[in-house]
Every structure is written in structure tokens, then in C-alpha cells.
Amino acid sequence: MLLQPPGLPGLLPRTLPHWPYATAVDQALVGRGVPPGTVRLNLGGRPDERMRIRLSWDVSRCVGPGGIRLLWDEETGWAYAYVGPGYSIPRGPVTSLRRVYATPEVVAAAADSLVHTGRPPAEVHEEEWPQADAVRAAIDACRPR
């Protein structure tokens, strides 16, 4: 469960426009029994930087020779990589998650599959998280002008 955002001291959750989505995904992961070991959020402080979320599970919690990293980008959605000491092998988008703001429950199901089988799920999901428009608006409002 995320208690407060990582980053600079005094950084409050309400200052991160994508924090509500990260929190909803984290709650779904906890509910599914696959909480990430590491959560990182990128604020995208420059106009050319995009907001990102990075969730990681180390090798001790995954099937296979390494860990899993699940990455979210405000424009491209969810992707994954295999990770280990000194390496990261990007595997591309989680094609089953067709929306940038896939519902947290579907993201948790994809993470569960990656952690326990090493593969993303095959079933395609088209649903978008109901609060996606509010987060998009918050991201737009947060952009340096």
C-alpha cells in the first residue's frame, strides 16, 4: 500500500497529477495479492517529459530467472520488462491492456500473470478507468507553460 509518494521531502500526493491512478492500481495489486516491491513516479517536470509510473517485483517474487518491471506512460500506456542484477530487457507493450488508463483490476491481473507465469495475459481488455479524464486534465494543468 502506498503511504506517500517517493521523491522530494514534503512532496504531497495531491501535487502528483497521476497519483490517483497509481494509488488505484496499487490498491488493486494489493487486493490481488501481488503488491509491487518498488513504486516510482516521474513527475515530468519539463514540458517534453511525460508522466510515468514504474512498478517492480524482484526475482524472489517472480517465476523465472529475473524480476518483472511494469511501466506506465501517460501517452503509450502499459509496457513490461524482465529485470535482474545489471540488466533490463524491455519486452514491449502489454498488448492485452488496450487503454492508456486500463482499469486497475485489469492491470493487477496482467501483473499477476507476469509475476506468476512470466508472460502477459492473452485476453484483451478495452475498458478505461472511469477517472481517466480527471487525471488527464490534472496532468494538463500541471504542465509547465
C-alpha positions as CSV (number, residue, x, y, z in Angstrom):
1,M,0.0,0.0,0.0
2,L,1.4,3.4,-1.0
3,L,1.7,5.6,2.0
4,Q,3.1,8.7,0.5
5,P,4.8,9.4,-2.9
6,P,8.5,9.0,-3.3
7,G,10.6,11.9,-4.1
8,L,11.5,15.2,-2.6
9,P,10.8,15.7,1.2
10,G,7.4,17.4,1.6
11,L,6.1,16.3,-1.7
12,L,2.4,15.7,-1.2
13,P,0.3,13.2,-3.1
14,R,-2.0,15.9,-4.4
15,T,1.0,17.5,-6.2
16,L,1.3,14.5,-8.5
17,P,-1.5,14.6,-11.1
18,H,-1.2,10.8,-11.8
19,W,-1.1,9.8,-8.1
20,P,-4.8,8.9,-8.1
21,Y,-4.2,6.3,-10.9
22,A,-1.1,5.0,-9.2
23,T,-3.0,4.6,-5.9
24,A,-5.9,2.8,-7.6
25,V,-3.5,0.4,-9.4
26,D,-1.6,-0.2,-6.2
27,Q,-4.8,-1.0,-4.3
28,A,-5.9,-3.4,-7.0
29,L,-2.4,-5.1,-6.9
30,V,-2.7,-5.4,-3.1
31,G,-6.2,-6.8,-3.4
32,R,-5.0,-9.4,-6.0
33,G,-2.1,-10.4,-3.7
34,V,0.7,-9.1,-5.9
35,P,1.9,-5.8,-4.4
36,P,5.0,-4.4,-6.1
37,G,8.2,-4.2,-4.1
38,T,9.1,-0.8,-5.7
39,V,6.9,2.0,-6.9
40,R,8.4,5.1,-8.7
41,L,6.5,8.0,-10.2
42,N,8.0,10.5,-12.6
43,L,6.5,14.0,-12.4
44,G,7.5,15.1,-15.9
45,G,8.8,18.5,-14.7
46,R,9.9,19.6,-18.1
47,P,7.4,20.3,-20.9
48,D,9.0,17.5,-23.0
49,E,8.8,14.9,-20.2
50,R,5.9,12.6,-19.7
51,M,4.3,11.3,-16.5
52,R,5.3,7.8,-15.7
53,I,4.7,5.0,-13.2
54,R,7.2,2.2,-12.6
55,L,6.2,-0.9,-10.6
56,S,8.8,-3.6,-9.9
57,W,8.9,-7.1,-8.5
58,D,12.2,-8.7,-7.7
59,V,13.4,-12.2,-8.6
60,S,12.3,-13.6,-5.2
61,R,8.7,-12.9,-6.1
62,C,8.7,-14.0,-9.7
63,V,8.7,-17.1,-11.8
64,G,11.8,-17.3,-14.0
65,P,15.4,-16.1,-13.7
66,G,14.7,-12.5,-13.0
67,G,12.2,-9.9,-11.9
68,I,9.5,-8.0,-13.7
69,R,9.0,-4.3,-14.2
70,L,5.6,-2.9,-15.2
71,L,5.9,0.6,-16.7
72,W,3.1,3.1,-17.4
73,D,3.5,6.2,-19.6
74,E,0.8,8.8,-20.0
75,E,0.8,8.6,-23.8
76,T,1.6,4.9,-24.5
77,G,0.1,3.1,-21.6
78,W,1.5,-0.1,-20.1
79,A,4.7,-2.0,-21.0
80,Y,6.9,-4.5,-19.3
81,A,10.5,-5.6,-19.0
82,Y,12.4,-8.5,-17.5
83,V,15.0,-7.3,-15.0
84,G,17.9,-8.6,-12.9
85,P,21.2,-7.5,-11.5
86,G,22.6,-5.2,-14.0
87,Y,20.2,-5.8,-16.8
88,S,16.8,-4.8,-18.1
89,I,15.2,-6.4,-21.1
90,P,12.3,-4.4,-22.4
91,R,9.6,-6.6,-23.9
92,G,7.2,-4.0,-25.2
93,P,3.6,-3.1,-24.5
94,V,1.2,-5.2,-22.5
95,T,-0.9,-5.8,-25.6
96,S,-3.9,-7.1,-23.6
97,L,-4.2,-3.6,-22.0
98,R,-5.6,-1.6,-24.9
99,R,-6.2,1.6,-23.0
100,V,-3.6,4.0,-21.6
101,Y,-5.7,4.1,-18.4
102,A,-6.6,0.5,-18.2
103,T,-8.8,-0.3,-15.2
104,P,-6.7,-1.0,-12.1
105,E,-8.2,-4.5,-11.8
106,V,-7.1,-5.4,-15.3
107,V,-3.6,-4.0,-14.7
108,A,-3.5,-6.1,-11.5
109,A,-4.5,-9.2,-13.5
110,A,-1.7,-8.5,-16.0
111,A,0.8,-8.1,-13.2
112,D,-0.3,-11.3,-11.6
113,S,0.2,-13.1,-14.9
114,L,3.6,-11.6,-15.4
115,V,4.8,-12.3,-11.9
116,H,3.4,-15.9,-11.7
117,T,4.0,-17.1,-15.3
118,G,6.5,-14.6,-16.8
119,R,4.1,-13.8,-19.6
120,P,1.4,-11.2,-20.0
121,P,-2.2,-12.3,-20.3
122,A,-3.6,-13.1,-23.8
123,E,-7.2,-11.9,-23.1
124,V,-7.7,-8.4,-24.5
125,H,-9.3,-5.7,-22.3
126,E,-10.7,-2.5,-23.7
127,E,-12.1,-0.9,-20.6
128,E,-10.9,2.5,-19.5
129,W,-10.6,3.6,-15.8
130,P,-13.6,5.9,-15.1
131,Q,-11.4,8.7,-13.6
132,A,-9.1,8.8,-16.5
133,D,-10.4,12.1,-17.8
134,A,-9.9,13.8,-14.5
135,V,-6.2,12.6,-14.3
136,R,-5.6,13.7,-17.9
137,A,-7.0,17.2,-17.0
138,A,-4.8,17.3,-13.9
139,I,-1.7,16.4,-15.9
140,D,-2.5,19.1,-18.5
141,A,-3.0,21.7,-15.7
142,C,0.3,20.6,-14.1
143,R,2.4,21.1,-17.2
144,P,4.9,24.0,-17.1
145,R,3.9,26.7,-19.5
